[in-house]
């Protein structure tokens, strides 16, 4: 007798990077800079300061600012970007951040930022590189898997 295949009853969990047990999760706000060109949706990536990995602008909560405003300020400081930020996040991803006293788990809420222009000069221009990429390529280049998933989700929404 041939038996029917069993349904997988295990819950599928999203992969969260591992850190020291009991570490508290820290919240950050991130801007995902985007624009539409004749080639389609493009995402601007920014290099991290120390490891030079491709990331998006992100930073810590700011007193008196909501997540969208904090994300927009980070985009201005890290990449000189001005634009229109979404009021609600597209989603979030987890990543491990290195601190002077070890590592910590961070959860970054991502707010799409429609870029209007990039300033000629900005606060961290000598510390980072910026570059526009087609969305599919940006999703492959980013160092955080969860961020790549969000970029692909955003790209699919544009393609309808």
N, CA, C and O atoms as a GROMACS GRO file, in nm:
protein
  640
    1UNK      N    1   0.082  -0.118   0.000
    1UNK     CA    2   0.000   0.000   0.000
    1UNK      C    3   0.087   0.125   0.000
    1UNK      O    4   0.185   0.132   0.074
    2UNK      N    5   0.053   0.221  -0.082
    2UNK     CA    6   0.127   0.347  -0.089
    2UNK      C    7   0.060   0.446   0.004
    2UNK      O    8  -0.060   0.471  -0.005
    3UNK      N    9   0.141   0.502   0.093
    3UNK     CA   10   0.084   0.600   0.186
    3UNK      C   11   0.094   0.740   0.129
    3UNK      O   12   0.182   0.771   0.049
    4UNK      N   13   0.002   0.823   0.172
    4UNK     CA   14   0.003   0.962   0.130
    4UNK      C   15   0.116   1.034   0.200
    4UNK      O   16   0.146   1.006   0.317
    5UNK      N   17   0.180   1.127   0.131
    5UNK     CA   18   0.284   1.204   0.200
    5UNK      C   19   0.223   1.288   0.311
    5UNK      O   20   0.114   1.344   0.296
    6UNK      N   21   0.295   1.296   0.421
    6UNK     CA   22   0.248   1.378   0.532
    6UNK      C   23   0.271   1.524   0.506
    6UNK      O   24   0.368   1.564   0.441
    7UNK      N   25   0.180   1.602   0.557
    7UNK     CA   26   0.202   1.747   0.550
    7UNK      C   27   0.308   1.782   0.651
    7UNK      O   28   0.314   1.725   0.760
    8UNK      N   29   0.391   1.876   0.615
    8UNK     CA   30   0.493   1.922   0.708
    8UNK      C   31   0.425   2.004   0.816
    8UNK      O   32   0.372   2.112   0.790
    9UNK      N   33   0.428   1.952   0.938
    9UNK     CA   34   0.360   2.021   1.048
    9UNK      C   35   0.451   2.115   1.123
    9UNK      O   36   0.406   2.187   1.213
   10UNK      N   37   0.578   2.115   1.088
   10UNK     CA   38   0.670   2.206   1.157
   10UNK      C   39   0.646   2.349   1.111
   10UNK      O   40   0.624   2.374   0.992
   11UNK      N   41   0.649   2.440   1.204
   11UNK     CA   42   0.635   2.581   1.168
   11UNK      C   43   0.763   2.629   1.104
   11UNK      O   44   0.873   2.596   1.149
   12UNK      N   45   0.747   2.705   1.000
   12UNK     CA   46   0.864   2.763   0.934
   12UNK      C   47   0.899   2.891   1.007
   12UNK      O   48   0.817   2.982   1.017
   13UNK      N   49   1.021   2.897   1.058
   13UNK     CA   50   1.065   3.015   1.131
   13UNK      C   51   1.155   3.098   1.043
   13UNK      O   52   1.234   3.045   0.965
   14UNK      N   53   1.143   3.228   1.056
   14UNK     CA   54   1.233   3.318   0.985
   14UNK      C   55   1.369   3.307   1.052
   14UNK      O   56   1.379   3.304   1.174
   15UNK      N   57   1.472   3.302   0.971
   15UNK     CA   58   1.606   3.293   1.028
   15UNK      C   59   1.646   3.426   1.090
   15UNK      O   60   1.643   3.531   1.025
   16UNK      N   61   1.684   3.419   1.215
   16UNK     CA   62   1.732   3.536   1.287
   16UNK      C   63   1.877   3.508   1.322
   16UNK      O   64   1.906   3.402   1.377
   17UNK      N   65   1.968   3.599   1.292
   17UNK     CA   66   2.109   3.574   1.324
   17UNK      C   67   2.126   3.542   1.472
   17UNK      O   68   2.055   3.596   1.557
   18UNK      N   69   2.220   3.453   1.501
   18UNK     CA   70   2.240   3.415   1.640
   18UNK      C   71   2.344   3.506   1.708
   18UNK      O   72   2.443   3.547   1.647
   19UNK      N   73   2.318   3.535   1.834
   19UNK     CA   74   2.409   3.612   1.917
   19UNK      C   75   2.410   3.547   2.054
   19UNK      O   76   2.341   3.447   2.077
   20UNK      N   77   2.485   3.602   2.143
   20UNK     CA   78   2.495   3.550   2.279
   20UNK      C   79   2.356   3.535   2.342
   20UNK      O   80   2.273   3.626   2.333
   21UNK      N   81   2.333   3.422   2.404
   21UNK     CA   82   2.203   3.393   2.468
   21UNK      C   83   2.169   3.502   2.570
   21UNK      O   84   2.254   3.543   2.649
   22UNK      N   85   2.045   3.547   2.566
   22UNK     CA   86   2.000   3.648   2.662
   22UNK      C   87   2.027   3.791   2.617
   22UNK      O   88   1.993   3.886   2.688
   23UNK      N   89   2.089   3.806   2.500
   23UNK     CA   90   2.117   3.942   2.451
   23UNK      C   91   1.985   4.010   2.415
   23UNK      O   92   1.896   3.948   2.358
   24UNK      N   93   1.974   4.136   2.450
   24UNK     CA   94   1.850   4.206   2.417
   24UNK      C   95   1.857   4.258   2.274
   24UNK      O   96   1.962   4.298   2.225
   25UNK      N   97   1.742   4.257   2.212
   25UNK     CA   98   1.730   4.306   2.075
   25UNK      C   99   1.723   4.459   2.078
   25UNK      O  100   1.650   4.517   2.157
   26UNK      N  101   1.800   4.522   1.991
   26UNK     CA  102   1.800   4.668   1.982
   26UNK      C  103   1.734   4.712   1.853
   26UNK      O  104   1.752   4.650   1.748
   27UNK      N  105   1.658   4.819   1.862
   27UNK     CA  106   1.583   4.869   1.747
   27UNK      C  107   1.661   4.976   1.672
   27UNK      O  108   1.720   5.066   1.732
   28UNK      N  109   1.659   4.966   1.539
   28UNK     CA  110   1.713   5.070   1.453
   28UNK      C  111   1.609   5.102   1.346
   28UNK      O  112   1.518   5.023   1.319
   29UNK      N  113   1.625   5.220   1.286
   29UNK     CA  114   1.539   5.263   1.177
   29UNK      C  115   1.626   5.279   1.053
   29UNK      O  116   1.734   5.336   1.059
   30UNK      N  117   1.576   5.229   0.940
   30UNK     CA  118   1.653   5.231   0.816
   30UNK      C  119   1.570   5.291   0.703
   30UNK      O  120   1.448   5.278   0.699
   31UNK      N  121   1.640   5.357   0.611
   31UNK     CA  122   1.578   5.411   0.490
   31UNK      C  123   1.623   5.325   0.373
   31UNK      O  124   1.741   5.295   0.358
   32UNK      N  125   1.528   5.284   0.288
   32UNK     CA  126   1.562   5.214   0.166
   32UNK      C  127   1.543   5.312   0.050
   32UNK      O  128   1.432   5.329   0.001
   33UNK      N  129   1.652   5.376   0.006
   33UNK     CA  130   1.644   5.477  -0.101
   33UNK      C  131   1.612   5.412  -0.235
   33UNK      O  132   1.674   5.313  -0.274
   34UNK      N  133   1.512   5.468  -0.306
   34UNK     CA  134   1.474   5.414  -0.435
   34UNK      C  135   1.440   5.525  -0.534
   34UNK      O  136   1.411   5.638  -0.497
   35UNK      N  137   1.446   5.486  -0.661
   35UNK     CA  138   1.405   5.574  -0.770
   35UNK      C  139   1.363   5.486  -0.887
   35UNK      O  140   1.397   5.368  -0.894
   36UNK      N  141   1.290   5.547  -0.979
   36UNK     CA  142   1.251   5.478  -1.103
   36UNK      C  143   1.325   5.546  -1.217
   36UNK      O  144   1.324   5.668  -1.230
   37UNK      N  145   1.391   5.465  -1.299
   37UNK     CA  146   1.459   5.515  -1.419
   37UNK      C  147   1.403   5.440  -1.540
   37UNK      O  148   1.314   5.357  -1.526
   38UNK      N  149   1.455   5.469  -1.657
   38UNK     CA  150   1.410   5.397  -1.776
   38UNK      C  151   1.442   5.248  -1.766
   38UNK      O  152   1.383   5.167  -1.838
   39UNK      N  153   1.534   5.212  -1.677
   39UNK     CA  154   1.569   5.071  -1.656
   39UNK      C  155   1.485   5.004  -1.548
   39UNK      O  156   1.501   4.885  -1.521
   40UNK      N  157   1.395   5.080  -1.485
   40UNK     CA  158   1.311   5.024  -1.380
   40UNK      C  159   1.351   5.073  -1.241
   40UNK      O  160   1.414   5.178  -1.227
   41UNK      N  161   1.314   4.996  -1.140
   41UNK     CA  162   1.339   5.031  -1.001
   41UNK      C  163   1.486   5.015  -0.966
   41UNK      O  164   1.547   4.912  -0.993
   42UNK      N  165   1.543   5.120  -0.906
   42UNK     CA  166   1.681   5.115  -0.858
   42UNK      C  167   1.683   5.146  -0.709
   42UNK      O  168   1.602   5.224  -0.659
   43UNK      N  169   1.777   5.082  -0.640
   43UNK     CA  170   1.796   5.100  -0.497
   43UNK      C  171   1.937   5.153  -0.475
   43UNK      O  172   2.033   5.102  -0.534
   44UNK      N  173   1.950   5.256  -0.390
   44UNK     CA  174   2.085   5.303  -0.358
   44UNK      C  175   2.136   5.227  -0.236
   44UNK      O  176   2.070   5.219  -0.133
   45UNK      N  177   2.255   5.172  -0.251
   45UNK     CA  178   2.322   5.107  -0.139
   45UNK      C  179   2.436   5.196  -0.093
   45UNK      O  180   2.492   5.275  -0.169
   46UNK      N  181   2.469   5.180   0.034
   46UNK     CA  182   2.572   5.260   0.100
   46UNK      C  183   2.671   5.162   0.162
   46UNK      O  184   2.630   5.059   0.216
   47UNK      N  185   2.800   5.192   0.156
   47UNK     CA  186   2.897   5.102   0.218
   47UNK      C  187   2.901   5.126   0.368
   47UNK      O  188   2.885   5.239   0.415
   48UNK      N  189   2.923   5.018   0.443
   48UNK     CA  190   2.941   5.033   0.588
   48UNK      C  191   3.079   5.095   0.610
   48UNK      O  192   3.167   5.083   0.524
   49UNK      N  193   3.098   5.159   0.722
   49UNK     CA  194   3.223   5.231   0.745
   49UNK      C  195   3.344   5.139   0.759
   49UNK      O  196   3.448   5.164   0.697
   50UNK      N  197   3.331   5.035   0.838
   50UNK     CA  198   3.449   4.953   0.867
   50UNK      C  199   3.470   4.838   0.770
   50UNK      O  200   3.580   4.820   0.718
   51UNK      N  201   3.365   4.759   0.745
   51UNK     CA  202   3.383   4.640   0.662
   51UNK      C  203   3.355   4.664   0.515
   51UNK      O  204   3.385   4.578   0.432
   52UNK      N  205   3.299   4.779   0.480
   52UNK     CA  206   3.270   4.819   0.342
   52UNK      C  207   3.165   4.729   0.276
   52UNK      O  208   3.162   4.717   0.153
   53UNK      N  209   3.081   4.665   0.356
   53UNK     CA  210   2.971   4.584   0.303
   53UNK      C  211   2.864   4.678   0.250
   53UNK      O  212   2.855   4.793   0.292
   54UNK      N  213   2.781   4.628   0.156
   54UNK     CA  214   2.670   4.707   0.103
   54UNK      C  215   2.551   4.694   0.198
   54UNK      O  216   2.506   4.584   0.229
   55UNK      N  217   2.501   4.810   0.242
   55UNK     CA  218   2.390   4.818   0.336
   55UNK      C  219   2.299   4.933   0.291
   55UNK      O  220   2.318   4.991   0.184
   56UNK      N  221   2.199   4.964   0.374
   56UNK     CA  222   2.119   5.085   0.354
   56UNK      C  223   2.139   5.174   0.476
   56UNK      O  224   2.179   5.124   0.582
   57UNK      N  225   2.114   5.304   0.466
   57UNK     CA  226   2.131   5.392   0.581
   57UNK      C  227   2.040   5.351   0.697
   57UNK      O  228   1.921   5.327   0.679
   58UNK      N  229   2.099   5.342   0.817
   58UNK     CA  230   2.020   5.308   0.935
   58UNK      C  231   2.086   5.362   1.059
   58UNK      O  232   2.206   5.390   1.062
   59UNK      N  233   2.005   5.376   1.164
   59UNK     CA  234   2.060   5.429   1.289
   59UNK      C  235   1.961   5.411   1.403
   59UNK      O  236   1.856   5.350   1.388
   60UNK      N  237   1.998   5.464   1.517
   60UNK     CA  238   1.924   5.448   1.642
   60UNK      C  239   1.804   5.542   1.648
   60UNK      O  240   1.800   5.644   1.579
   61UNK      N  241   1.706   5.506   1.731
   61UNK     CA  242   1.592   5.597   1.753
   61UNK      C  243   1.642   5.734   1.800
   61UNK      O  244   1.746   5.744   1.864
   62UNK      N  245   1.567   5.838   1.767
   62UNK     CA  246   1.603   5.975   1.803
   62UNK      C  247   1.490   6.036   1.885
   62UNK      O  248   1.373   6.025   1.850
   63UNK      N  249   1.527   6.100   1.994
   63UNK     CA  250   1.427   6.163   2.082
   63UNK      C  251   1.344   6.262   2.001
   63UNK      O  252   1.397   6.344   1.927
   64UNK      N  253   1.212   6.253   2.017
   64UNK     CA  254   1.122   6.345   1.950
   64UNK      C  255   1.096   6.316   1.804
   64UNK      O  256   1.028   6.394   1.737
   65UNK      N  257   1.149   6.205   1.751
   65UNK     CA  258   1.130   6.170   1.610
   65UNK      C  259   1.068   6.030   1.600
   65UNK      O  260   1.101   5.941   1.678
   66UNK      N  261   0.979   6.013   1.505
   66UNK     CA  262   0.927   5.878   1.482
   66UNK      C  263   1.025   5.802   1.394
   66UNK      O  264   1.127   5.857   1.351
   67UNK      N  265   0.994   5.674   1.367
   67UNK     CA  266   1.085   5.591   1.289
   67UNK      C  267   1.112   5.644   1.150
   67UNK      O  268   1.226   5.640   1.103
   68UNK      N  269   1.009   5.694   1.083
   68UNK     CA  270   1.027   5.746   0.947
   68UNK      C  271   1.120   5.867   0.947
   68UNK      O  272   1.208   5.877   0.861
   69UNK      N  273   1.101   5.958   1.041
   69UNK     CA  274   1.186   6.077   1.047
   69UNK      C  275   1.331   6.040   1.078
   69UNK      O  276   1.424   6.095   1.019
   70UNK      N  277   1.350   5.946   1.171
   70UNK     CA  278   1.486   5.902   1.205
   70UNK      C  279   1.554   5.838   1.084
   70UNK      O  280   1.671   5.863   1.058
   71UNK      N  281   1.480   5.756   1.010
   71UNK     CA  282   1.535   5.692   0.890
   71UNK      C  283   1.574   5.796   0.785
   71UNK      O  284   1.679   5.783   0.721
   72UNK      N  285   1.490   5.898   0.767
   72UNK     CA  286   1.520   6.003   0.668
   72UNK      C  287   1.645   6.081   0.707
   72UNK      O  288   1.725   6.116   0.621
   73UNK      N  289   1.663   6.107   0.836
   73UNK     CA  290   1.782   6.178   0.883
   73UNK      C  291   1.907   6.093   0.859
   73UNK      O  292   2.010   6.146   0.818
   74UNK      N  293   1.897   5.962   0.883
   74UNK     CA  294   2.012   5.874   0.858
   74UNK      C  295   2.050   5.875   0.709
   74UNK      O  296   2.168   5.875   0.675
   75UNK      N  297   1.949   5.875   0.621
   75UNK     CA  298   1.976   5.879   0.477
   75UNK      C  299   2.047   6.008   0.438
   75UNK      O  300   2.133   6.007   0.350
   76UNK      N  301   2.010   6.117   0.501
   76UNK     CA  302   2.075   6.246   0.474
   76UNK      C  303   2.220   6.244   0.524
   76UNK      O  304   2.310   6.286   0.451
   77UNK      N  305   2.242   6.196   0.646
   77UNK     CA  306   2.377   6.195   0.704
   77UNK      C  307   2.470   6.097   0.633
   77UNK      O  308   2.586   6.129   0.608
   78UNK      N  309   2.420   5.977   0.601
   78UNK     CA  310   2.506   5.873   0.546
   78UNK      C  311   2.523   5.879   0.395
   78UNK      O  312   2.624   5.834   0.342
   79UNK      N  313   2.423   5.936   0.324
   79UNK     CA  314   2.430   5.936   0.178
   79UNK      C  315   2.392   6.069   0.114
   79UNK      O  316   2.393   6.080  -0.009
   80UNK      N  317   2.358   6.169   0.193
   80UNK     CA  318   2.322   6.300   0.138
   80UNK      C  319   2.189   6.301   0.065
   80UNK      O  320   2.169   6.383  -0.024
   81UNK      N  321   2.099   6.210   0.101
   81UNK     CA  322   1.975   6.194   0.027
   81UNK      C  323   1.859   6.275   0.084
   81UNK      O  324   1.838   6.281   0.205
   82UNK      N  325   1.785   6.336  -0.007
   82UNK     CA  326   1.663   6.408   0.027
   82UNK      C  327   1.551   6.346  -0.055
   82UNK      O  328   1.570   6.311  -0.171
   83UNK      N  329   1.434   6.333   0.007
   83UNK     CA  330   1.323   6.274  -0.065
   83UNK      C  331   1.199   6.262   0.019
   83UNK      O  332   1.182   6.332   0.120
   84UNK      N  333   1.111   6.173  -0.023
   84UNK     CA  334   0.983   6.152   0.044
   84UNK      C  335   0.987   6.014   0.109
   84UNK      O  336   1.001   5.912   0.041
   85UNK      N  337   0.974   6.012   0.242
   85UNK     CA  338   0.981   5.885   0.317
   85UNK      C  339   0.840   5.834   0.345
   85UNK      O  340   0.749   5.912   0.373
   86UNK      N  341   0.824   5.703   0.338
   86UNK     CA  342   0.695   5.641   0.370
   86UNK      C  343   0.669   5.655   0.520
   86UNK      O  344   0.761   5.651   0.601
   87UNK      N  345   0.542   5.672   0.555
   87UNK     CA  346   0.505   5.687   0.696
   87UNK      C  347   0.511   5.554   0.771
   87UNK      O  348   0.534   5.552   0.892
   88UNK      N  349   0.491   5.444   0.699
   88UNK     CA  350   0.492   5.312   0.761
   88UNK      C  351   0.605   5.229   0.704
   88UNK      O  352   0.639   5.243   0.586
   89UNK      N  353   0.664   5.142   0.786
   89UNK     CA  354   0.774   5.060   0.735
   89UNK      C  355   0.726   4.953   0.637
   89UNK      O  356   0.613   4.905   0.646
   90UNK      N  357   0.813   4.919   0.544
   90UNK     CA  358   0.790   4.810   0.450
   90UNK      C  359   0.796   4.676   0.523
   90UNK      O  360   0.726   4.581   0.488
   91UNK      N  361   0.880   4.671   0.623
   91UNK     CA  362   0.904   4.549   0.700
   91UNK      C  363   1.026   4.570   0.787
   91UNK      O  364   1.068   4.684   0.808
   92UNK      N  365   1.081   4.462   0.836
   92UNK     CA  366   1.200   4.470   0.921
   92UNK      C  367   1.289   4.350   0.895
   92UNK      O  368   1.244   4.247   0.844
   93UNK      N  369   1.416   4.364   0.930
   93UNK     CA  370   1.509   4.251   0.921
   93UNK      C  371   1.599   4.254   1.044
   93UNK      O  372   1.616   4.358   1.107
   94UNK      N  373   1.654   4.139   1.078
   94UNK     CA  374   1.745   4.127   1.191
   94UNK      C  375   1.888   4.114   1.140
   94UNK      O  376   1.913   4.058   1.033
   95UNK      N  377   1.981   4.167   1.216
   95UNK     CA  378   2.121   4.149   1.183
   95UNK      C  379   2.204   4.160   1.310
   95UNK      O  380   2.157   4.212   1.412
   96UNK      N  381   2.326   4.113   1.303
   96UNK     CA  382   2.417   4.118   1.418
   96UNK      C  383   2.509   4.239   1.399
   96UNK      O  384   2.576   4.252   1.297
   97UNK      N  385   2.510   4.325   1.498
   97UNK     CA  386   2.594   4.446   1.495
   97UNK      C  387   2.711   4.426   1.589
   97UNK      O  388   2.695   4.375   1.700
   98UNK      N  389   2.827   4.467   1.544
   98UNK     CA  390   2.947   4.460   1.628
   98UNK      C  391   2.959   4.586   1.711
   98UNK      O  392   2.950   4.698   1.660
   99UNK      N  393   2.980   4.566   1.840
   99UNK     CA  394   3.004   4.677   1.932
   99UNK      C  395   3.143   4.661   1.991
   99UNK      O  396   3.206   4.556   1.975
  100UNK      N  397   3.192   4.764   2.059
  100UNK     CA  398   3.326   4.754   2.119
  100UNK      C  399   3.332   4.642   2.222
  100UNK      O  400   3.438   4.584   2.244
  101UNK      N  401   3.219   4.611   2.287
  101UNK     CA  402   3.217   4.503   2.386
  101UNK      C  403   3.140   4.380   2.339
  101UNK      O  404   3.066   4.320   2.416
  102UNK      N  405   3.157   4.344   2.214
  102UNK     CA  406   3.092   4.224   2.163
  102UNK      C  407   2.991   4.253   2.053
  102UNK      O  408   2.998   4.354   1.984
  103UNK      N  409   2.896   4.161   2.040
  103UNK     CA  410   2.796   4.170   1.935
  103UNK      C  411   2.657   4.182   1.995
  103UNK      O  412   2.633   4.140   2.108
  104UNK      N  413   2.566   4.239   1.918
  104UNK     CA  414   2.427   4.250   1.961
  104UNK      C  415   2.332   4.229   1.846
  104UNK      O  416   2.365   4.257   1.730
  105UNK      N  417   2.214   4.180   1.879
  105UNK     CA  418   2.113   4.159   1.778
  105UNK      C  419   2.034   4.287   1.758
  105UNK      O  420   1.985   4.347   1.854
  106UNK      N  421   2.021   4.329   1.633
  106UNK     CA  422   1.944   4.449   1.600
  106UNK      C  423   1.828   4.412   1.509
  106UNK      O  424   1.838   4.322   1.425
  107UNK      N  425   1.720   4.483   1.527
  107UNK     CA  426   1.603   4.472   1.439
  107UNK      C  427   1.590   4.607   1.371
  107UNK      O  428   1.570   4.709   1.437
  108UNK      N  429   1.600   4.608   1.239
  108UNK     CA  430   1.594   4.733   1.163
  108UNK      C  431   1.460   4.741   1.091
  108UNK      O  432   1.429   4.658   1.006
  109UNK      N  433   1.380   4.843   1.125
  109UNK     CA  434   1.255   4.870   1.054
  109UNK      C  435   1.291   4.953   0.931
  109UNK      O  436   1.362   5.053   0.942
  110UNK      N  437   1.243   4.911   0.815
  110UNK     CA  438   1.282   4.970   0.688
  110UNK      C  439   1.170   5.056   0.629
  110UNK      O  440   1.059   5.008   0.606
  111UNK      N  441   1.201   5.183   0.605
  111UNK     CA  442   1.107   5.278   0.546
  111UNK      C  443   1.154   5.314   0.406
  111UNK      O  444   1.264   5.366   0.389
  112UNK      N  445   1.072   5.286   0.303
  112UNK     CA  446   1.111   5.327   0.167
  112UNK      C  447   1.124   5.480   0.158
  112UNK      O  448   1.041   5.554   0.210
  113UNK      N  449   1.228   5.525   0.090
  113UNK     CA  450   1.255   5.667   0.070
  113UNK      C  451   1.266   5.694  -0.080
  113UNK      O  452   1.363   5.654  -0.143
  114UNK      N  453   1.166   5.762  -0.136
  114UNK     CA  454   1.173   5.801  -0.278
  114UNK      C  455   1.268   5.919  -0.288
  114UNK      O  456   1.238   6.028  -0.240
  115UNK      N  457   1.381   5.896  -0.350
  115UNK     CA  458   1.486   5.998  -0.354
  115UNK      C  459   1.452   6.104  -0.458
  115UNK      O  460   1.420   6.073  -0.573
  116UNK      N  461   1.460   6.231  -0.414
  116UNK     CA  462   1.440   6.344  -0.504
  116UNK      C  463   1.576   6.394  -0.553
  116UNK      O  464   1.592   6.428  -0.670
  117UNK      N  465   1.672   6.399  -0.461
  117UNK     CA  466   1.807   6.440  -0.501
  117UNK      C  467   1.910   6.399  -0.397
  117UNK      O  468   1.876   6.368  -0.283
  118UNK      N  469   2.036   6.400  -0.439
  118UNK     CA  470   2.148   6.376  -0.349
  118UNK      C  471   2.229   6.504  -0.341
  118UNK      O  472   2.266   6.562  -0.443
  119UNK      N  473   2.256   6.547  -0.220
  119UNK     CA  474   2.336   6.669  -0.202
  119UNK      C  475   2.476   6.651  -0.257
  119UNK      O  476   2.524   6.539  -0.272
  120UNK      N  477   2.540   6.763  -0.287
  120UNK     CA  478   2.678   6.759  -0.336
  120UNK      C  479   2.774   6.718  -0.224
  120UNK      O  480   2.876   6.653  -0.248
  121UNK      N  481   2.741   6.757  -0.101
  121UNK     CA  482   2.825   6.725   0.016
  121UNK      C  483   2.734   6.688   0.132
  121UNK      O  484   2.625   6.744   0.147
  122UNK      N  485   2.780   6.594   0.215
  122UNK     CA  486   2.703   6.551   0.332
  122UNK      C  487   2.798   6.503   0.440
  122UNK      O  488   2.918   6.486   0.417
  123UNK      N  489   2.744   6.481   0.558
  123UNK     CA  490   2.821   6.452   0.678
  123UNK      C  491   2.920   6.336   0.662
  123UNK      O  492   3.037   6.350   0.698
  124UNK      N  493   2.878   6.224   0.609
  124UNK     CA  494   2.964   6.105   0.605
  124UNK      C  495   3.016   6.072   0.466
  124UNK      O  496   3.050   5.957   0.438
  125UNK      N  497   3.023   6.171   0.377
  125UNK     CA  498   3.063   6.143   0.239
  125UNK      C  499   3.206   6.089   0.227
  125UNK      O  500   3.235   6.014   0.134
  126UNK      N  501   3.294   6.124   0.320
  126UNK     CA  502   3.432   6.075   0.314
  126UNK      C  503   3.447   5.937   0.379
  126UNK      O  504   3.553   5.876   0.370
  127UNK      N  505   3.341   5.888   0.443
  127UNK     CA  506   3.347   5.761   0.514
  127UNK      C  507   3.276   5.647   0.443
  127UNK      O  508   3.296   5.531   0.477
  128UNK      N  509   3.193   5.679   0.342
  128UNK     CA  510   3.110   5.578   0.277
  128UNK      C  511   3.106   5.600   0.127
  128UNK      O  512   3.128   5.710   0.077
  129UNK      N  513   3.076   5.491   0.056
  129UNK     CA  514   3.049   5.498  -0.087
  129UNK      C  515   2.899   5.483  -0.106
  129UNK      O  516   2.832   5.418  -0.026
  130UNK      N  517   2.846   5.543  -0.211
  130UNK     CA  518   2.705   5.525  -0.246
  130UNK      C  519   2.697   5.485  -0.392
  130UNK      O  520   2.776   5.530  -0.475
  131UNK      N  521   2.600   5.398  -0.424
  131UNK     CA  522   2.585   5.357  -0.563
  131UNK      C  523   2.443   5.306  -0.587
  131UNK      O  524   2.386   5.237  -0.503
  132UNK      N  525   2.388   5.342  -0.704
  132UNK     CA  526   2.256   5.293  -0.744
  132UNK      C  527   2.272   5.158  -0.812
  132UNK      O  528   2.366   5.137  -0.890
  133UNK      N  529   2.178   5.066  -0.783
  133UNK     CA  530   2.177   4.934  -0.845
  133UNK      C  531   2.035   4.898  -0.885
  133UNK      O  532   1.940   4.940  -0.819
  134UNK      N  533   2.018   4.820  -0.994
  134UNK     CA  534   1.886   4.765  -1.020
  134UNK      C  535   1.843   4.685  -0.896
  134UNK      O  536   1.926   4.624  -0.830
  135UNK      N  537   1.714   4.685  -0.866
  135UNK     CA  538   1.666   4.623  -0.742
  135UNK      C  539   1.712   4.478  -0.728
  135UNK      O  540   1.754   4.437  -0.619
  136UNK      N  541   1.704   4.399  -0.835
  136UNK     CA  542   1.742   4.257  -0.826
  136UNK      C  543   1.890   4.242  -0.788
  136UNK      O  544   1.925   4.154  -0.710
  137UNK      N  545   1.974   4.328  -0.844
  137UNK     CA  546   2.117   4.321  -0.811
  137UNK      C  547   2.141   4.368  -0.668
  137UNK      O  548   2.221   4.309  -0.596
  138UNK      N  549   2.073   4.475  -0.626
  138UNK     CA  550   2.087   4.525  -0.489
  138UNK      C  551   2.050   4.416  -0.389
  138UNK      O  552   2.118   4.400  -0.287
  139UNK      N  553   1.943   4.342  -0.417
  139UNK     CA  554   1.900   4.235  -0.327
  139UNK      C  555   2.007   4.129  -0.309
  139UNK      O  556   2.020   4.069  -0.202
  140UNK      N  557   2.085   4.105  -0.414
  140UNK     CA  558   2.194   4.006  -0.407
  140UNK      C  559   2.318   4.061  -0.338
  140UNK      O  560   2.393   3.986  -0.275
  141UNK      N  561   2.340   4.192  -0.351
  141UNK     CA  562   2.463   4.251  -0.300
  141UNK      C  563   2.461   4.283  -0.150
  141UNK      O  564   2.566   4.285  -0.085
  142UNK      N  565   2.342   4.308  -0.095
  142UNK     CA  566   2.338   4.347   0.046
  142UNK      C  567   2.388   4.234   0.135
  142UNK      O  568   2.370   4.116   0.105
  143UNK      N  569   2.450   4.273   0.245
  143UNK     CA  570   2.513   4.175   0.332
  143UNK      C  571   2.414   4.103   0.422
  143UNK      O  572   2.444   3.996   0.474
  144UNK      N  573   2.295   4.159   0.441
  144UNK     CA  574   2.197   4.099   0.530
  144UNK      C  575   2.087   4.032   0.449
  144UNK      O  576   2.018   4.097   0.371
  145UNK      N  577   2.072   3.902   0.468
  145UNK     CA  578   1.975   3.822   0.392
  145UNK      C  579   1.834   3.880   0.403
  145UNK      O  580   1.763   3.890   0.302
  146UNK      N  581   1.793   3.916   0.523
  146UNK     CA  582   1.659   3.970   0.545
  146UNK      C  583   1.635   4.098   0.468
  146UNK      O  584   1.523   4.123   0.423
  147UNK      N  585   1.737   4.179   0.453
  147UNK     CA  586   1.725   4.302   0.375
  147UNK      C  587   1.705   4.268   0.228
  147UNK      O  588   1.626   4.332   0.160
  148UNK      N  589   1.775   4.168   0.179
  148UNK     CA  590   1.758   4.124   0.041
  148UNK      C  591   1.615   4.081   0.015
  148UNK      O  592   1.559   4.109  -0.092
  149UNK      N  593   1.554   4.012   0.111
  149UNK     CA  594   1.415   3.969   0.099
  149UNK      C  595   1.323   4.090   0.088
  149UNK      O  596   1.231   4.090   0.006
  150UNK      N  597   1.346   4.192   0.170
  150UNK     CA  598   1.263   4.314   0.165
  150UNK      C  599   1.278   4.388   0.033
  150UNK      O  600   1.180   4.440  -0.020
  151UNK      N  601   1.399   4.393  -0.020
  151UNK     CA  602   1.421   4.459  -0.150
  151UNK      C  603   1.345   4.386  -0.259
  151UNK      O  604   1.281   4.449  -0.343
  152UNK      N  605   1.350   4.253  -0.259
  152UNK     CA  606   1.277   4.176  -0.359
  152UNK      C  607   1.125   4.197  -0.344
  152UNK      O  608   1.054   4.207  -0.444
  153UNK      N  609   1.077   4.203  -0.222
  153UNK     CA  610   0.934   4.229  -0.196
  153UNK      C  611   0.894   4.364  -0.253
  153UNK      O  612   0.790   4.376  -0.319
  154UNK      N  613   0.975   4.466  -0.230
  154UNK     CA  614   0.948   4.601  -0.280
  154UNK      C  615   0.949   4.600  -0.433
  154UNK      O  616   0.863   4.663  -0.495
  155UNK      N  617   1.044   4.531  -0.493
  155UNK     CA  618   1.055   4.523  -0.639
  155UNK      C  619   0.931   4.454  -0.698
  155UNK      O  620   0.877   4.500  -0.799
  156UNK      N  621   0.885   4.346  -0.637
  156UNK     CA  622   0.766   4.277  -0.686
  156UNK      C  623   0.644   4.368  -0.680
  156UNK      O  624   0.559   4.364  -0.769
  157UNK      N  625   0.634   4.450  -0.576
  157UNK     CA  626   0.520   4.542  -0.563
  157UNK      C  627   0.517   4.641  -0.680
  157UNK      O  628   0.409   4.680  -0.726
  158UNK      N  629   0.635   4.683  -0.728
  158UNK     CA  630   0.641   4.778  -0.839
  158UNK      C  631   0.605   4.711  -0.971
  158UNK      O  632   0.546   4.773  -1.059
  159UNK      N  633   0.640   4.585  -0.983
  159UNK     CA  634   0.612   4.514  -1.108
  159UNK      C  635   0.467   4.470  -1.117
  159UNK      O  636   0.418   4.433  -1.223
  160UNK      N  637   0.398   4.476  -1.002
  160UNK     CA  638   0.255   4.444  -0.999
  160UNK      C  639   0.230   4.300  -1.000
  160UNK      O  640   0.115   4.258  -0.998
   0.00000   0.00000   0.00000
